Amino acid sequence: MHRVGLTVAAFVGATFGVRTGRREFAQHMFRARVGFQFLTLAMLLGGGVFYDQKRKQERLELEQENRVALDVPASQKNV
């Protein structure tokens, strides 16, 4: 959520710079806004990849547990 706040702050700063005639400051703020937006998208994509890998690993572990449970002969199971 902080990245979104930084993006908004940069946009507000750029607007302030344009209104007050501080073109160089406004240009820096516009560039910062683009950078913060890129950072936000990169974090979203990275988080998606991370959780996808985590979900796949958990699914694989669960399948392996189920295979082991199915391989145990019925005479050895505690019923």
PEJO-V404567 format. One record per residue. N is the residue number from 1. RES is the residue in three letters. SS is DSSP state (h for helix, s for strand, l for the rest). Layout:
# PEJO-V404567
N/RES/SS
N/RES/SS
This chain:
# PEJO-V404567
1/MET/l
2/HIS/h
3/ARG/h
4/VAL/h
5/GLY/h
6/LEU/h
7/THR/h
8/VAL/h
9/ALA/h
10/ALA/h
11/PHE/h
12/VAL/h
13/GLY/h
14/ALA/h
15/THR/h
16/PHE/h
17/GLY/h
18/VAL/h
19/ARG/h
20/THR/h
21/GLY/l
22/ARG/l
23/ARG/h
24/GLU/h
25/PHE/h
26/ALA/h
27/GLN/h
28/HIS/h
29/MET/h
30/PHE/h
31/ARG/h
32/ALA/h
33/ARG/h
34/VAL/h
35/GLY/h
36/PHE/h
37/GLN/h
38/PHE/h
39/LEU/h
40/THR/h
41/LEU/h
42/ALA/h
43/MET/h
44/LEU/h
45/LEU/h
46/GLY/h
47/GLY/h
48/GLY/h
49/VAL/h
50/PHE/h
51/TYR/h
52/ASP/h
53/GLN/h
54/LYS/h
55/ARG/h
56/LYS/h
57/GLN/h
58/GLU/h
59/ARG/h
60/LEU/h
61/GLU/h
62/LEU/h
63/GLU/h
64/GLN/h
65/GLU/h
66/ASN/h
67/ARG/h
68/VAL/h
69/ALA/h
70/LEU/h
71/ASP/h
72/VAL/l
73/PRO/l
74/ALA/h
75/SER/h
76/GLN/h
77/LYS/l
78/ASN/l
79/VAL/l
